[in-house]
Amino acid sequence: MASIATSAIRASLINHGKKIIGVGKNYAMHIKEMGGQAPKAPVLFLKPTTSYVFEGSPIRLNPKVGTVHHEVEMAVVIDKIARKISPEMALQFVGGYALAIDLTARDVQEEAKKQGLPWTVAKGQDSFCPISNMIAKADVPDPDNVGLWLKVNGEPRQRSNTKHMIHPTAFLVSYISHLFTLEPGDVILTGTPEGVGPINVGDTVTAGIEGLMQMKFDVEADT
């Protein structure tokens, strides 16, 4: 099937997607800092596309949700329908990549974990997925060797590399395609490294891919 990621719509491909699939517990050091254990298979969750916010618009925090943590991640942008594909074929269904921040209402998530409930409310609120425009696939020759960083008010918080992911990119795309049909514009958040921490109203969050791009978001109250 022909790719829809032509030059005319490449920048807006993400807006065509129907779903955001998050991967949890994909960096050993992050698992350690959260006091968890490495899972046998990828941990998956969904975020609605209404959680997207692009540079130029603020992150908005509802004061009633408690502590909200930043989680910087490499995002994979799908550009062809992918169903039950092999890891060897998986990257052929990728149109490009993006930088994303998987915001998490940590208090809400911890309570959900205790009760065995889904993470939807903790992960899916409006503006809980700040994301860059799509980065051309040619600019990321090896998605499993991408340097990521995040700062809050200029203070370094997260810095790592996708080479430390437990489950590499092609495996994730293949694995997910056996569970959910992936469609053009769908985004996979590949997990966050160690260093997660709180953001608050009035903060400025900057994040980047080393040697390639960076983005900035101000944090405002959602009134």
Salt bridges, closest charged atoms under 4 A:
GLU33 OE2 - HIS30 ND1 2.81
GLU71 OE2 - ARG106 NH2 2.76
GLU71 OE1 - LYS123 NZ 3.42
ASP79 OD1 - LYS80 NZ 3.57
ASP102 OD1 - LYS47 NZ 2.58
ASP102 OD2 - LYS123 NZ 2.68
GLU110 OE2 - LYS113 NZ 3.61
GLU155 OE2 - ARG157 NE 3.66
GLU183 OE2 - LYS18 NZ 3.22
GLU183 OE1 - LYS19 NZ 3.34
ASP186 OD2 - LYS19 NZ 2.63
GLU210 OE2 - ARG159 NH1 2.55
GLU220 OE1 - ARG60 NH1 3.29
